Amino acid sequence: MAQTEAIKSAIDKISNFYQHKKDAPIYRCEFGFRPLKPEAWGGEPDPGSGNDWISENYYDENVQFMLGRLGWCEGEFSPWYEPKVLEDRGKYELFRDRSGRQMHRFKGDYNWFMPSFEAHPVADEASWERDVKWRLDPETPERYADLETRMAHAKKCQDHGIFICQEMVGGYMFLRSLIGPEQLLYMFYDNPKLISICMEAWFNLADKVCSVHQQYVDIDEIYMAEDICFNHGPLISYDMIREFLLPYYQQFTENLRKRQSNGRKIHIHVDTDGFCVPVIDIYREMGMACMSPIEAASGCDVVEIRQKYPDLLLKGGFDKRIMAGGKDGVDRELERIMPFMRKHGGYIPTCDHIVPIEVTKEKYLYYRRRMSEYCV
């Protein structure tokens, strides 16, 4: 891999971020960008697959290599369930996805709508043992079938300065995908033993897969999907987080750090939607170094969070509603956020979640152009 000037610049910028370098050039990217109706943008290709569709230079090169194999919004089953339409309901259908979740969804256009979940694979110990436990076995040979090829690529990337990122499902998100968001809240009270059994499986799989990956490369970042907050705060109590999640997280991060060569630093990045401020302290207890996407629409203010937590790396925080409103609002918000955040460092600015349909192509490109002016 040739380290072009563009790649070198991007590596330097992410290094600035990880090192919390003050008043330094800022890495330019976007989070969750995918217009809900691409045809509304003149039939452009779905930019969720990359930024090549934008001719203007508003993004830096991608210099992160994702290791994979630990899920994102669900656990990494091996084998997965067979996706299947279970029932035709006219313009809707009952569909089982690869994670065993049964959902009521529109036919055809389902990618752009939130489905209604009707069932999840774990209801009790019997369903756990019968349908799920064996799918999370960390020793399943199929998990590592292409390991040497993947790791050769990862090693080559790391040798050329690319940052190695292990994306993965977080413990709460894992439990929610197995049990269901509402059912899970009852199960913390009704069957805490099963919760612990599931979390042991989460830990064993995450620890094993990371240990295998770390035999080939050091990991620069753990990027954990953990949608544990809604628009007023956490979905479960602090006591529940401490009892059911924190011990597994602390052991997991301790093991990760022990396996790094030459004490290379590893950054724990927690991604949660909603009002995340109340959980910052408790996640820092497990070693969290970075949080995203800092959802302004739920009451988060990236400037206030920086003031309270000067050493916490932050990514996100630009209010999608302001982006939809037009140029004057974008200008005011950028002037409010960017000079302060650049001065203090440790920040990558992006939209605070998926760019909504109200944002036209013209409005989006204006926001990206103005944002770029603050990042150089």
Order of alpha helices (4+ residues) and beta strands (2+ residues): alpha-beta-beta-beta-beta-beta-alpha-beta-alpha-alpha-alpha-beta-beta-beta-alpha-beta-alpha-beta-alpha-beta-alpha-alpha-beta-alpha
